[in-house]
Amino acid sequence: MTTARIDARFARLKQEGRAGFVAYVMAGDPDRETALKILKGLPAAGADIIELGFPFSDPMAEGPPIQRAAQRALAAGMNLKGVLELAAEFRRGDADTPIILMGYMNPLLNWGFAAFAADAAAAGIDGMIVVDCPPEEAAPLADALDANSLSLIRLATPTSDDARLATIVGRTSGFVYYVSVAGVTGVKEADAAAVAPHVERVRRASGLPVAVGFGIKTSERAAAIAKVADAVVVGSALVDEVAAARERNEDVTQRVLSKAESLAKSVRFARDGQSTAV
């Protein structure tokens, strides 16, 4: 079902007149067993879409929290094969929640685009965000994903002018990920008033839903962004809970899912009282 699962989820969100909550977690963080429990618990906690990071040793777009999450996962033995195995286990109990992989080119090049796309589709993956794959070099990857009905989801940023935006959305499907702040994840804060016109511009250029991420760590910030975007992506705030739970010898799964639930509620009810949905 792949890409169709993303389209169906956004259609349902539009019908319900609300934004979606996209929860980012790092596969294998802090270990495989715990990561699987978190993954399986996210839909019940309110995640409409799951963004599953695959650990990489040089995650250039990530701030310290997600860098540390990748290091924990790598130290625990997680690799790209293991990420697909986690996704397949999740999919056996959940046929509806879209899973988007987010990561970097090197592991995909090592696997081979065609083989990886086929294996990802078989594992129940719905789309890919490949941070360091510019549109000008994306055709081989896009072809492989298209052949397996997987979405290639691209990043638009505050510095993407209209000409660049047209290139970015050229072979994008599912949704566009709008990076709300310049810089890496988990450092600056997103401002809804500043984001709103860019979201509308990306919607017009792509004809697709727009998910906003980077700079969203609190329930208040998530609710504000949910009023202007089609979905809200939160990552650093969730992986921070992994580190905090380990430091305090608390239950990692419970702490992450509790944070996810709080954020999801803020997003779900952000538009209550608005006369029209975005």
Salt bridges, closest charged atoms under 4 A:
GLU16 OE2 - ARG12 NE 3.45
GLU16 OE1 - ARG18 NE 2.68
ASP29 OD1 - ARG72 NE 2.62
GLU33 OE2 - LYS37 NZ 3.60
ASP48 OD1 - ARG18 NH2 2.88
GLU85 OE2 - LYS81 NZ 2.61
GLU89 OE2 - ARG32 NH2 2.40
ASP94 OD1 - ARG91 NH1 3.89
ASP126 OD1 - ARG5 NE 2.73
ASP126 OD2 - ARG91 NH2 3.07
GLU136 OE2 - ARG164 NH1 2.40
ASP143 OD1 - ARG171 NH2 2.86
ASP146 OD2 - ARG171 NH2 2.55
ASP162 OD1 - ARG201 NH1 2.84
GLU189 OE1 - ARG221 NH2 2.50
GLU200 OE1 - ARG203 NH1 2.95
ASP230 OD2 - ARG203 NE 2.81
ASP240 OD2 - LYS217 NZ 3.31
GLU241 OE1 - ARG255 NE 2.47
GLU250 OE1 - ARG255 NH1 2.77
GLU261 OE2 - LYS265 NZ 3.65
